[in-house]
Amino acid sequence: MHMVEQDKTSTLASAVADFMKLESAGGVLLLLAAIVAMFIANSPVSDFYDSLLNTTVAVQVGALAINKPLLLWVNDGLMAVFFFLIGLEIKREVMEGELSSFSQVVLPAMGALGGMIVPAAIYAWLNWGDSVALDGWAIPVATDIAFALALLGVFGSRVPTALKVFLLTLAILDDLAAILIIALFYSGDLSYSALLTGLAAVFVAVMMNRMGVTRTSSYILLGVVLWIAVLKSGVHATLAGVLIAFCIPMRDEHGQSPLRDLEHNLHGPVVFAILPIFAFANAGLSLTGISIDDLTHPVTMGVIAGLLIGKPLGILLFVGLAVSLRFVLVPKDIGWRQLLGVSFACGIGFTMSLFIAGLAFEHGSGDYFYGDRLGILVGSVLSALTAYILLHLSLPRITQTDRSA
């Protein structure tokens, strides 16, 4: 029995390590894409950058036409693939992973809950009375898993496996919450005919799953139909990726996993192409003429305070509450100072925060969107620096004996 438990722990550690290597490398590329976008947006060719993103791209088949600026093709189209991958990860974790056991999920679930409620409350408090600004309440609730894991990956073997699993599980729950928030609060006027078409596509996908259809290409083709229907319905198109992902079979009749294979094949393109393209398209913030008033604007301060203060405060408060009520125990190899460092790492919002900011203010004032992007960049950078310092001080040192072993 002891050997079996050791094998399970070793397998989990190996899987987490492999996942972190990929996400960490993706986090570095994401950072480079954001830096390039910032450089171009503040250079003499900034007009070309803006013109490129506003270039209209149209696809038409008969009476069906999709006509959008390039920026929205990135945010509505490519990000649907990103959300498809998130859906696959969530289903795998629920079926066979860290979310399959109630005892394993309680600690990070409490952290995720606090990490949503407190940042949203801080943002709402600072922007109370401005109904347009309040639309951005969900911006500081998100965690950028690629950046957070890239930061944790800097410390290598100093990071306990339990701490990595805590961050991974919390980030997955964070993504699931973000999906629900987008569906409930950031959908536009509904087209019921398109919505019915989308529901029919989901019904067909569910029936395919129940009938044992395991060819993933069939689901992907149906997913394209679902994406178009959801796009036209007024519900945000990226949700189509999540819905179709939940229909992908976990196992076939031979015990193989079509879902895991598809997730493995998509992970590289999403991490190394789609997310950097999204960062390049959305992080280009011109700093020309920036003033102290821009930094102290309630929207900017709400995002900064939500990410830098609300995230770690909410995570630790709710985790501490769960532990004090004896709902769950903190793993023996994790200290509270390490949890504090990881909680600050969760304040790196970037990708999901930028995405929600675009949804919150796409029909509102450009000044609000400017303030949000500024707040996201400042809050994420300060959270990353604080997390690095705390983790550097709290993680165990690697001795010469450990290295030689």
Buried (B, 14 or more C-beta within 10 A) or exposed (E): EEEEEEEEEEEBBEBBBEBBEBBBBBBBBBBEBBEBBBEBBBEEEBEEBBEBBEEEEEEEEEEEEBEBBBBBBBBBBBBBBBBBBBBBBBBBBBEBBBBEEEEBBBBBBBBBBBBBBBBBBBBBEBBEEEEBBBBBBBBBBBBBBBBBBBBBBEBEEBBBBBBBBBBBBBBBBBBBBBBEBBBEEBBEEEBEEBBEBBBEBBEBBEEBBEEEBBEBEEBEEBBEBBBBBBBBBBBBBBBBBBBBBBBBBBBBEEEEBBBBEBBEEBBEBBBBBBBBBBBBBBBBBBEEEEEEEBBEBBBBBBBBBBBBBBBBBBBBBBBBEBBEEEEBEBBEEBBEEBBBBBBBBBBBBBBBBBBBBBBBBBEEEEBBBBBBBBBBBBBBBBBBEBBBEBBEEBBBEEEEEEEEE
